[in-house]
Amino acid sequence: MKNRTSIFIVGGLTILALIGIIGLITANPAGFIQKIVVMAIIGFAVYFLVRKFSNSNPQKKEQKAFLNAAKKSKKRLHQKSGEANSKVSSLGTIASLKKSNQTKKKSPAHLTVIEGKKGKKKNRASL
């Protein structure tokens, strides 16, 4: 019974809203379109303001930090490879060219070590 009353209330409000919209369209179509456009502009403005001021999402901060670290590592890698190329060109021997090719094939694994409790054992009850 409670479910039926809510259906009647929602249905009644929907019918009244449709009657009101039809009445506005027939009485003043230009005014109706203007109201719709103004509501849409206000809605977009509120949406963009909320998105701008809700930048405190931790995932976005982590993503920015990751991108900055990637840029720095690329710069370092580029500088190191530039130094290696200048040394190779100055030496010009076949053996040095082979060594530089071997080092170029290996891509550095830009990993960091996180200090943890690796050596410590947990206190467990023996069964």
C-alpha positions in Angstrom: 0.0 0.0 0.0 2.8 2.4 0.9 4.4 1.7 -2.5 1.2 2.5 -4.4 0.8 5.9 -2.8 4.3 7.0 -3.8 3.6 5.9 -7.3 0.5 8.1 -7.4 2.3 11.1 -5.9 5.2 10.9 -8.4 2.8 10.3 -11.3 0.6 13.3 -10.3 3.7 15.6 -10.0 4.9 14.4 -13.4 1.5 15.1 -15.0 1.3 18.6 -13.4 4.9 19.4 -14.6 4.0 18.3 -18.1 0.9 20.5 -18.1 3.0 23.5 -16.9 5.6 23.0 -19.6 3.0 22.7 -22.3 1.3 25.8 -21.0 4.6 27.8 -21.1 5.4 26.6 -24.6 2.0 27.6 -25.9 1.9 31.0 -24.1 5.4 32.2 -24.7 7.7 29.9 -26.7 10.6 32.4 -26.9 10.5 33.0 -23.1 10.5 29.2 -22.5 13.5 28.7 -24.7 15.3 31.6 -23.0 14.6 30.1 -19.6 15.9 26.7 -20.7 19.1 28.3 -22.1 19.7 30.4 -18.9 19.2 27.2 -16.7 21.7 25.3 -18.9 24.3 28.1 -18.7 23.9 28.3 -14.9 24.2 24.5 -14.6 27.4 24.4 -16.7 28.9 27.2 -14.6 28.1 25.4 -11.4 29.5 22.2 -12.8 32.8 23.7 -13.9 33.2 25.6 -10.6 32.7 22.5 -8.6 35.2 20.6 -10.7 37.8 23.4 -10.4 37.6 23.7 -6.6 37.4 19.9 -6.0 41.0 19.3 -7.3 41.9 17.9 -3.9 41.5 14.4 -5.1 44.5 12.3 -3.9 44.6 10.2 -7.0 45.1 13.4 -9.1 47.9 14.5 -6.8 49.6 11.1 -7.0 49.3 11.2 -10.8 50.9 14.7 -11.0 53.7 13.5 -8.8 54.2 10.4 -10.9 54.3 12.5 -14.1 56.8 14.9 -12.7 59.1 12.1 -11.5 58.8 10.5 -15.0 59.9 13.7 -16.6 62.8 14.1 -14.3 64.0 10.5 -14.9 63.7 11.0 -18.7 65.8 14.1 -18.4 68.5 12.3 -16.4 68.4 9.3 -18.8 68.7 11.7 -21.8 71.7 13.5 -20.1 73.5 10.2 -19.3 73.0 8.9 -22.9 74.2 12.2 -24.3 77.4 11.9 -22.2 77.9 8.3 -23.4 77.5 9.3 -27.0 80.1 12.1 -26.7 82.6 9.7 -25.2 82.0 7.1 -27.9 82.5 9.6 -30.7 85.8 10.8 -29.1 87.2 7.3 -28.7 85.8 5.9 -32.0 86.9 2.3 -31.5 84.8 -0.8 -32.3 85.1 -2.2 -28.8 83.7 0.9 -27.3 80.8 0.9 -29.8 79.9 -2.6 -28.8 80.0 -1.8 -25.1 77.8 1.3 -25.6 75.3 -0.8 -27.6 75.1 -3.3 -24.7 74.4 -0.6 -22.2 71.8 1.0 -24.5 69.9 -2.3 -24.7 69.5 -2.4 -20.9 66.7 0.0 -19.8 67.1 1.2 -16.3 64.4 0.1 -14.0 63.8 3.4 -12.1 62.9 1.7 -8.8 63.1 3.0 -5.3 63.7 1.0 -2.2 61.1 1.4 0.5 62.4 0.8 4.0 60.4 -1.8 5.8 60.4 -4.4 8.6 62.0 -7.2 6.5 64.3 -8.5 9.2 61.9 -8.4 12.1 59.9 -11.5 12.9 56.4 -11.4 14.1 55.5 -12.7 17.6 53.3 -15.6 16.9 51.9 -18.1 19.3 53.2 -21.6 18.7 50.5 -24.3 18.4 
